[in-house]
Amino acid sequence: MVCGVYICSICLKQIGTSSKIGFLDINVIQKPCPEPKIEPWDIPYVHYPNPKTYSRAECACHPVRYFTILSMQRSGSGWFETFLNSHTNISSNGEIFSVKVRRSNMSTITETLDTIYNLDWLSSASKNECTTAVGLKWMLNQGLMQHHEEIVEYFKVHGVSVVFLFRRNLLRRMISVLANEYDRNTKILNGTHKSHVHSPKEAEILAKYKPTINTTLMIQQLRQVNETTTKALEYFKSTRHIILYYEDVVKNRTKLMEVQDFLKVPIMDLKSRQVKIHKGSLSSQVENWNDVSKALTGTPFENYLREDYRR
């Protein structure tokens, strides 16, 4: 009888052990996504967002990288972003911080960035395919420089990569700024202001306006823009970044392949429907070209008179 009780107790222990093992097996099934095969230094830049507004479902274990395009108005960032959004796995959500309340303080900035990088920011940039890279455009005059220390820290902690996009020829940028401001006030295209166009006809209409540049303030304004971009490069140099210039992308579309490689997405042929507004030589785009040429000759910005490109 004692022997029977002993055998029974052994059976009960085995049953208990089996149940416990079964419970542990269930926990193992619910393990996190496996890390992709990447270099150790790259691990902080790989993320698995868990949106609050929907389920990623089959994309749940598809890694995502975070990025931000840092630029200035009329530097080709809108055109550049259309290329990125033509990629089936990239979502760039536009100029999010153009809305002042979102950049009113670091708390609202952080809240906005968290929403974007968690894939809870729903816009036309959202993809049907699994997102591999998600980001936004951020202009230097939209709270970025004022809060640069905290933003750099955020980028480092959250593994955000930076794409700098600037113009080499700041005189061309100035012409574009003045022309865009004129159209904002006059709305040449059937009473509608358009910063970017998708038809040669619309581009031709907008290009007819030739701004008159204030040569008294011109050099000071060019210097200020140059100093601002230099500061931005200095402020964010400790982040993982790539530096692009609009003119280089225009001349050499392989630059777009470099960006895709930087964002670690599959290489694709990227396209844009945007049509360039201001074409041809600079002298044909300014009303008082002779005055502008004379004012810049002999200054550090004289090369802007000669540097040109075609698109």
Secondary structure, DSSP 8 states (H G I E B T S, - for coil): -HHHHHHHHHHHHHHHHHHHHHHHHHHHHT------S--GGGGGG-B----SSS--GGGTTS-BEEEEEEE-TTSSHHHHHHHHHTSTTEEEEEEGGGSGGGGSSHHHHHHHHHHHHTT---STT--SS--SEEEEEEEIIIIITTTHHHHHHHHHHHTEEEEEEE-S-HHHHHHHHHHHHHHHHH-TBTTB--SSBSSHHHHHHHHT------HHHHHHHHHHHHHHHHHHHHHTTTSSEEEEEHHHHHH-THHHHHHHHHTT----------B-SS-S-GGGT-TTHHHHHHHHTTSTTGGGGT-----
